[in-house]
């Protein structure tokens, strides 16, 4: 299962509550999506940040 959310600024954090210091490597001029993926076998969530086309 995957959930995809648009990343946009809101104060010192971002819409998906990703703390801004974790996003230091992203270019703020580009648009990004945050992808939350659940692995049922391992029973864990992973988070990916992808640049929007």
Secondary structure as GFF3:
##gff-version 3
##sequence-region A 1 53
A	DSSP	beta_strand	2	7	.	.	.	ID=ss1
A	DSSP	beta_strand	9	10	.	.	.	ID=ss2
A	DSSP	beta_strand	13	14	.	.	.	ID=ss3
A	DSSP	three_ten_helix	20	23	.	.	.	ID=ss4
A	DSSP	beta_strand	32	39	.	.	.	ID=ss5
A	DSSP	beta_strand	44	51	.	.	.	ID=ss6
###
